[in-house]
Amino acid sequence: IGLALERYLTDKHGEEYHTPPELTNSIAQETISDAIIDQLNSSVDGTYTDLSEVLGRSVESLHGPHFNHSDNSVLDQNIAAKLSNDVLPELRVVDPATGSGTFLLSALDTIVKIRNYVESAQDISNTFEQYEYPDLLQNQTHRGFSVWTSISQNLYGVDLDPEAVSLTRFRLELVYLCTLGSQDEFVDLRFGHNLKCGNSIIGKPYSSDPPYWSGQLPLSVFQKNGEPYTDYPQGSDSSDTLACEVRPLLSQYRTVPSSDSQGTLNSIIDILSDRNGEINARLRFELYEKGTEDRGPESGRQEQLSQRDAFHWPIEFPCVMDEGGFDVVLFHSPWSKSNIRHSLDKSTRNYLYSGFQYQLPPSKGWRRTSDTIDSFFLHRAHDIINEGGMIAALVDESVLTTPSSHHVRARYLTTTNIDRVANFTNQNTFDQIDRRFKYAVLVSQASQQTETINIGSGFITPENYTDSSQYYEINRNFITRFSPNTLSFPQIERDIQLEALELILASPTISDEEMSDGWTIHPTGEFNQTSDSEYISESRFENSDPIY
């Protein structure tokens, strides 16, 4: 039923694409496992490098009709208790471009598999003090309890399309429904605060010192030349003040009977709406009163701002952002409108590039209109991630190569540890998209600057993603030598390509400036495949001059 509804959403809008669960399962499993290990090491001062070291088996093996949850003799009881009581209940996973919910379903599957195995260890199966749930839920199966609490407490999502958010909610409800026995009563899931509509990449405020959230709404958001705007609220409320106000209501919302849950949720919504009104007034000024082309009446500005559905993460999720941000960010950006010119109006594009929303370096002369919206989803993922958290993005491959997306590559290379880059050719993976389309998976940890990257190209099927033999390890210096100005990632499919690149990079630099130890070139134009066809040949022996 869930797959049929996903196909319906795809066919209706012609914009969202069915993301293969084979790929999202692998990505979610890898990033969530890494996030759990990072938190566990911090909690017990450990040095674990992989979750399989803790579990005694791989996460992939934690399912199947013949799997025995009681076979956990290698699982350390103290570590199991730490995972069950401290790490897993506090895990926060978000998809800022939820779509039909495929990534969140994969995340749920991974979390529940790990929880069921860990909680099956002796003496910890009933220690659920860190979860919030109605008393009625205690009468249900262990799997039903795990699914309900994981959906309500671990998963978050945002999408611009209200129908997509509704579909995600329904698909998650179906997963929970399938855990119920004939005598079990359905308990309403408490994800009204977790799954929301809005434009993930438009919204304020953030710390003036990216990438991490500072915990305080900076007054600079409401200032000009150091002086507060007198016409707009100054937004002096800090995120911890808002979180303290919302946190008890959120706990109540998750635990009260179903008949009382909506009233509690409405109280939370009212509080957040008041804060959003203050911030939106400031955002409206930035979008429409600061030299942009739209100077319509105030009512028109408000209407157009509403159409953008600006989403202020520290206000919408104050409890998460007050604690530093999310632990895992997973997303598949909207490719149908990937080009920034086609997906956003001019005033919004100007706002994104103004420096008020994102810290962007100078364009260095290239056209920013060829930038992709994927770049800004990557920026937003970086904004909302916790220190040490994991980011995994399924994006248009051009984000890794085009000069106009230089800004996001520079940010990730210098402020995150990029673990994996996998480049795919679309061979029936996304059957709604041309087979020539190329996409990529980028996995990164918000911890320190990149030293080495596992990079692979030319992948065809989702199964290639987990084949370590198809990746090549390169260091950060390789990228800065390969593409010093734009930091483009190389496309490496075979050993001979890497060897050739290393040989070229070891040679004197080719530059358009006079250099004593390199070749000096002065490019005047590009080859045109039609008018310059006589100079271009795919045969090794045709024409006598090589083209560099």
C-alpha positions in Angstrom: 0.0 0.0 0.0 2.8 2.4 0.9 4.6 1.8 -2.4 1.3 2.4 -4.3 0.8 5.7 -2.5 4.3 6.7 -3.2 3.8 6.0 -6.9 0.6 8.1 -6.8 2.5 11.1 -5.4 5.1 10.7 -8.1 2.6 10.5 -10.9 0.5 13.3 -9.6 3.2 15.9 -9.3 5.8 14.6 -11.7 8.4 16.0 -9.4 9.2 13.5 -6.7 10.9 10.3 -7.6 10.7 6.8 -6.1 13.9 6.3 -4.2 14.9 2.6 -4.2 14.8 1.2 -0.6 17.9 -0.9 -1.4 19.8 2.3 -1.5 18.1 4.2 1.3 18.4 1.1 3.6 22.2 0.9 3.1 22.6 4.7 3.6 20.4 4.8 6.7 22.1 1.8 8.2 25.6 3.1 7.7 24.9 6.7 9.0 22.7 5.7 12.0 25.3 3.0 13.0 28.1 5.6 12.9 26.1 8.1 14.9 25.3 5.5 17.6 28.9 4.5 17.8 30.0 8.1 18.2 27.5 8.7 21.0 28.4 5.4 22.7 32.1 6.2 22.6 31.4 9.6 24.2 29.2 8.0 26.8 31.6 5.2 27.9 34.9 6.8 26.8 35.2 4.0 24.3 37.2 3.5 21.1 34.7 1.4 19.1 35.0 2.0 15.3 32.0 -0.1 14.1 28.7 -1.1 15.6 29.4 -4.7 14.7 32.1 -4.7 17.4 29.5 -3.9 20.0 26.7 -6.2 18.7 28.9 -9.1 17.8 27.2 -9.2 14.4 26.5 -6.9 11.5 23.3 -4.8 11.5 22.3 -6.4 8.2 22.1 -9.7 10.0 19.6 -8.5 12.6 16.5 -9.7 10.7 15.0 -12.6 8.8 12.7 -15.5 9.7 15.5 -17.5 11.2 17.1 -14.8 13.2 17.1 -15.5 17.0 17.1 -12.3 19.1 18.1 -14.3 22.2 21.4 -15.3 20.6 23.2 -12.3 22.0 25.8 -14.0 24.3 28.6 -11.8 22.9 26.7 -8.6 23.8 28.1 -6.9 26.8 25.3 -6.3 29.3 26.6 -2.9 30.5 27.0 -1.7 27.0 23.6 -3.0 26.0 22.0 -1.1 28.9 23.8 2.1 27.9 22.6 1.7 24.3 19.0 0.9 25.4 18.6 3.6 28.2 20.8 6.5 27.1 21.9 6.4 23.4 18.9 5.0 21.4 16.2 7.1 23.2 18.1 10.3 22.5 18.9 9.6 18.8 17.4 12.2 16.5 17.1 11.5 12.8 15.6 14.0 10.3 14.9 14.2 6.6 14.6 17.9 5.4 13.1 16.8 2.1 10.8 14.0 3.3 8.9 13.4 0.0 7.1 10.1 0.4 9.1 9.1 3.5 11.4 6.5 2.1 14.5 7.6 4.1 12.5 7.8 7.3 11.1 4.3 6.8 14.7 3.0 6.2 15.8 4.8 9.4 12.9 3.3 11.3 13.8 -0.2 10.2 17.4 0.3 11.2 16.6 1.7 14.7 14.0 -0.9 15.5 16.3 -3.8 14.4 19.0 -2.5 16.7 16.6 -1.8 19.6 15.0 -5.2 19.5 18.3 -7.0 19.5 19.8 -4.8 22.3 16.7 -4.9 24.4 16.5 -8.6 24.2 19.6 -8.8 26.4 19.1 -10.1 29.9 17.8 -7.8 32.6 17.3 -4.7 30.4 14.2 -5.6 28.4 11.8 -3.6 30.6 13.9 -0.5 31.3 12.1 2.0 29.1 12.2 5.1 31.4 13.7 7.2 28.7 10.8 6.8 26.4 7.5 8.7 26.6 4.3 6.9 25.7 0.7 6.4 26.9 0.1 3.6 29.5 -2.1 1.8 27.0 1.0 1.0 24.9 2.4 -1.3 27.7 -0.1 -3.9 26.7 1.2 -4.3 23.2 4.0 -6.5 21.7 7.6 -5.5 22.2 7.9 -4.8 18.5 4.8 -2.6 18.5 6.2 -0.7 21.5 9.6 -0.2 19.7 8.0 1.0 16.5 5.6 3.4 18.2 8.2 5.0 20.4 10.8 5.2 17.7 8.4 7.0 15.3 7.3 9.3 18.0 10.7 10.1 19.6 13.4 9.4 17.1 12.1 10.5 13.6 11.6 14.0 12.2 10.8 15.3 8.8 10.0 18.5 6.8 8.6 18.9 3.2 7.1 21.8 1.3 4.2 19.6 0.0 1.5 19.0 2.6 0.4 15.9 0.7 3.9 14.4 0.9 3.9 15.0 4.7 0.5 13.3 5.0 1.7 10.3 2.9 4.8 10.0 5.1 2.6 10.0 8.2 0.3 7.4 6.7 3.2 5.1 5.7 4.7 5.2 9.2 1.2 4.4 10.6 1.1 1.4 8.4 4.4 0.1 9.8 3.0 0.4 13.3 -0.4 -1.1 12.3 1.4 -4.2 11.0 2.8 -4.9 14.5 -0.6 -5.1 16.1 -2.3 -8.4 17.0 -6.0 -9.1 16.8 -6.5 -8.0 20.4 -4.2 -4.9 20.4 -5.7 -1.5 20.4 -4.3 1.1 17.9 -2.7 4.0 19.8 -2.4 7.2 17.9 1.2 8.0 17.0 2.5 11.2 18.4 4.3 12.6 15.5 2.4 15.9 15.0 5.3 17.8 16.3 7.9 15.8 14.4 6.6 15.9 10.8 5.9 19.4 9.4 5.3 21.4 6.2 7.8 24.1 5.2 10.6 25.2 3.0 13.7 23.7 4.7 16.2 26.0 3.0 14.5 29.3 3.7 14.4 30.5 7.3 16.3 32.2 10.1 18.1 32.5 12.4 21.4 30.7 12.8 24.6 31.2 14.6 27.0 33.7 13.0 29.7 31.1 13.5 28.7 28.1 11.4 28.4 25.2 11.2 27.0 24.5 14.7 23.9 26.0 16.4 24.9 28.3 19.2 21.8 27.7 21.4 20.9 31.5 21.2 18.8 33.4 18.7 21.4 35.9 17.7 20.2 39.5 17.9 22.2 40.3 14.7 19.2 38.7 12.9 17.2 41.8 13.9 19.9 44.4 13.6 21.3 46.7 10.9 24.7 48.4 11.4 24.6 47.2 15.0 21.3 48.9 15.8 18.0 47.0 16.2 15.3 47.6 13.6 12.7 49.7 15.3 9.9 48.5 13.1 10.3 44.8 13.8 10.3 42.7 17.0 13.8 42.1 18.2 13.3 38.4 19.0 15.1 38.4 22.3 13.8 34.9 23.3 16.6 32.4 23.3 16.2 28.8 22.0 16.7 27.4 25.5 13.8 29.6 26.8 11.6 28.4 24.0 12.7 24.8 24.6 11.9 25.0 28.3 8.5 26.2 27.5 7.8 23.5 24.9 9.5 20.5 26.5 6.9 19.8 29.2 4.1 20.1 26.8 5.8 17.8 24.3 6.3 15.2 27.1 2.6 15.6 28.0 1.6 15.3 24.3 3.4 11.9 24.0 2.0 10.4 27.1 -1.6 11.6 27.5 -4.5 9.4 26.2 -5.4 9.9 22.5 -8.5 11.9 23.3 -6.3 14.6 24.9 -3.3 14.6 22.6 -4.6 17.1 20.0 -5.4 19.8 22.6 -1.8 19.5 23.9 -0.4 19.6 20.4 -2.4 22.8 19.6 -0.9 24.5 22.7 2.6 23.7 21.3 1.6 25.0 17.8 0.3 28.3 19.3 3.5 29.0 21.1 5.6 28.2 18.0 3.3 30.3 15.8 3.9 33.4 17.9 7.6 33.0 17.6 7.4 32.4 13.9 5.4 35.6 13.4 8.2 37.6 14.9 10.9 36.0 12.7 8.8 36.2 9.5 8.4 40.0 9.9 12.2 40.2 9.8 12.5 37.8 6.9 9.8 39.7 5.0 12.0 42.8 5.2 15.0 40.8 3.8 13.0 39.4 0.9 11.0 42.4 -0.2 12.2 45.6 1.3 15.9 45.4 0.8 16.5 46.3 -2.9 14.6 43.3 -4.4 12.3 43.7 -7.4 9.1 43.0 -5.5 7.6 46.2 -4.0 4.0 45.3 -3.9 1.6 46.1 -1.0 2.2 44.7 2.4 -0.6 42.2 2.0 1.0 40.9 -1.2 4.4 40.5 0.5 2.8 38.5 3.4 1.1 36.3 0.9 4.2 35.7 -1.1 6.2 35.0 2.1 3.5 32.5 3.0 4.0 30.8 -0.4 7.6 30.3 0.5 6.6 28.6 3.8 9.7 29.7 5.5 10.8 27.1 8.1 12.8 28.3 11.1 14.4 25.1 12.5 15.3 26.4 16.0 11.7 27.5 16.5 10.0 24.5 15.0 12.2 22.0 16.8 13.4 24.0 19.8 14.1 21.0 22.1 16.3 19.3 19.4 18.2 22.5 18.4 18.7 23.6 22.0 20.6 20.3 22.6 22.9 21.0 19.6 20.9 19.7 16.6 20.1 16.4 15.0 22.3 13.3 15.2 21.6 12.1 11.6 20.4 14.1 8.6 19.3 12.0 5.6 17.7 13.4 2.4 17.1 13.0 -1.3 16.8 16.5 -2.8 14.0 17.4 -5.3 15.8 16.8 -8.7 13.0 17.8 -11.0 13.7 21.4 -10.1 17.3 21.0 -9.3 18.5 24.1 -11.2 18.3 27.1 -8.9 16.8 29.3 -11.7 13.9 26.9 -12.2 13.1 26.1 -8.6 13.2 29.6 -6.9 12.0 33.1 -7.9 14.5 35.9 -8.3 13.9 37.6 -4.9 14.4 34.3 -3.0 17.6 33.5 -5.0 18.9 37.0 -4.2 18.1 36.3 -0.5 19.9 33.0 -0.6 23.0 34.5 -2.1 23.0 37.7 0.0 25.1 36.3 2.8 22.2 36.9 5.3 21.0 33.3 5.0 24.2 31.4 4.2 27.9 32.1 4.6 28.9 32.0 0.9 32.3 32.8 -0.6 32.6 35.2 -3.6 31.4 33.6 -6.9 34.9 34.2 -8.6 33.2 35.1 -11.8 31.2 32.0 -12.6 27.4 32.0 -13.1 25.6 31.2 -9.9 22.4 30.6 -11.9 23.7 27.1 -12.8 23.9 26.2 -9.1 21.6 23.5 -7.9 19.1 23.5 -5.0 20.9 20.4 -3.7 23.7 22.8 -2.6 21.4 24.6 -0.2 19.9 21.4 1.2 23.5 20.4 2.0 24.1 23.8 3.6 20.9 23.4 5.7 21.9 19.9 6.7 25.2 21.3 8.0 23.3 24.0 9.9 21.1 21.6 11.8 23.5 18.8 12.5 24.9 18.2 16.0 28.7 18.1 16.5 29.8 14.6 15.6 26.5 13.9 13.7 26.2 12.2 10.4 25.0 13.7 7.1 24.0 11.5 4.1 22.6 13.1 0.9 21.4 11.7 -2.4 22.1 14.6 -4.8 22.6 15.6 -8.4 26.2 14.7 -9.3 26.8 18.2 -10.5 27.0 19.4 -6.9 30.4 17.7 -6.7 31.8 19.2 -9.9 30.3 22.5 -11.1 32.1 25.7 -10.3 28.8 27.3 -9.1 28.5 24.8 -6.2 32.1 25.5 -5.0 30.7 27.1 -1.9 29.2 23.9 -0.4 32.2 21.8 -1.3 34.5 24.3 0.4 32.4 24.2 3.5 32.2 20.4 3.7 35.9 19.9 3.0 37.0 22.3 5.7 34.4 21.7 8.5 33.3 18.1 8.1 35.0 14.7 7.6 33.7 13.4 4.2 33.8 9.6 4.5 32.3 8.5 1.2 31.3 9.8 -2.2 29.6 7.4 -4.6 28.7 8.5 -8.1 26.0 6.6 -10.0 24.8 6.4 -13.6 21.0 6.1 -13.7 20.5 2.6 -15.1 16.8 2.0 -14.3 17.3 3.0 -10.7 15.0 6.0 -11.2 12.8 5.0 -14.0 11.2 8.4 -14.3 14.5 10.1 -15.1 16.6 9.9 -18.3 19.2 7.1 -18.2 22.0 9.6 -18.8 21.3 11.4 -15.5 24.0 11.0 -12.9 23.5 11.2 -9.2 25.7 10.8 -6.1 25.6 9.8 -2.5 27.7 11.9 -0.1 28.3 10.8 3.5 30.0 13.1 6.0 30.5 13.6 9.7 30.4 17.0 11.3 33.5 16.7 13.3 36.7 17.9 11.7 38.0 18.8 8.3 38.4 16.1 5.7 41.7 14.2 5.5 40.8 11.2 3.3 37.8 10.4 1.1 36.6 7.1 -0.2 35.4 7.9 -3.7 33.9 5.7 -6.4 32.3 6.5 -9.8 30.4 4.8 -12.6 28.2 2.8 -10.2 25.1 1.4 -11.8 23.0 -0.4 -9.1 22.4 0.4 -5.5 24.3 -2.8 -4.6 27.5 -1.1 -5.8 27.2 1.3 -2.9 28.4 -1.2 -0.3 31.1 -2.8 -2.4 34.2 -1.4 -0.8 36.4 -2.8 -3.6 35.0 -0.2 -6.0 36.2 2.8 -3.9 39.5 4.6 -4.1 41.0 6.4 -1.1 42.3 9.9 -1.9 43.4 12.6 0.5 42.1 16.2 0.7 45.3 17.5 -0.8 44.6 15.5 -4.0 41.4 17.5 -4.5 43.1 20.9 -3.9 45.8 19.9 -6.5 43.3 18.5 -8.9 40.9 21.5 -8.7 42.5 24.3 -6.7 39.9 27.0 -7.6 36.6 25.1 -7.6 37.5 22.0 -5.5 35.7 19.7 -7.9 35.7 16.0 -7.0 37.4 13.7 -9.5 35.5 10.9 -11.2 37.4 7.7 -10.7 36.1 4.4 -12.0 39.3 2.4 -12.5 42.8 2.0 -11.1 44.4 3.4 -14.3 42.4 6.6 -14.0 43.7 7.2 -10.5 47.3 6.4 -11.6 47.0 8.8 -14.6 45.7 11.6 -12.4 48.4 11.1 -9.9 51.0 11.2 -12.7 49.5 14.4 -14.1 49.3 16.1 -10.7 52.9 15.2 -10.0 54.0 17.1 -13.2 54.4 20.9 -13.4 51.3 23.0 -13.0 49.3 24.2 -16.0 48.4 27.8 -15.4 47.2 30.9 -17.2 49.7 32.9 -15.2 53.4 33.2 -16.0 55.2 30.4 -14.0 58.8 29.4 -14.0 58.1 25.8 -13.1 55.0 25.1 -15.1 53.3 25.4 -18.4 51.7 28.7 -19.2 48.4 28.6 -21.2 46.0 31.3 -22.4 42.6 29.7 -23.1 40.4 31.8 -25.4 37.4 29.5 -25.9 35.9 26.1 -25.7 35.6 23.4 -28.4 32.2 23.1 -30.1 31.3 19.6 -31.1 29.7 20.9 -34.3 32.0 23.6 -35.7 35.2 22.1 -34.3 34.4 18.5 -35.2 37.4 18.2 -37.5 39.6 18.6 -34.4 37.8 16.1 -32.3 38.2 12.4 -32.8 37.4 9.3 -30.7 40.0 7.3 -32.6 43.5 7.1 -31.3 45.1 7.2 -34.7 43.0 9.9 -36.4 44.5 13.5 -36.5 48.0 14.0 -35.3 47.6 16.5 -32.5 46.4 15.5 -29.0 43.8 17.7 -27.3 44.4 18.6 -23.7 
